[in-house]
Amino acid sequence: ADALGLPYQVERRVPSRAAMRLPLPTQLAVQSLLGPHALGLGEPPQPPFPLLAISCGRASVPASVAVREASSRATATVHVQRPLCDASRFDMVVAPRHDFAGGERSA
């Protein structure tokens, strides 16, 4: 964005240490039922929503999913690395081949 002169904002939202002990699918289920604050992510995202949200790593998955859901999928989400959840929760997943070594190629 800098190189193109486009505006951007960086936010760091990760689940609490207690929430990170839960498997990622459980974190997403808790978030779906109780909201992002239940994982220690703060209040749900509010408008105006970004056009694009880029996340990387397991800890960022709940925040990225929260933005996508809050924006009614108006925010395009790109996740870097294997997300360890259903890849359909993102618009695009960019994962190195070694992330799938010996495992399912679901992304």
Beta strands, then each sheet from edge to edge (+ up, - down):
strand 1: 52-56
strand 2: 76-80
strand 3: 92-94
sheet 1: 1+ 2+ 3+
end
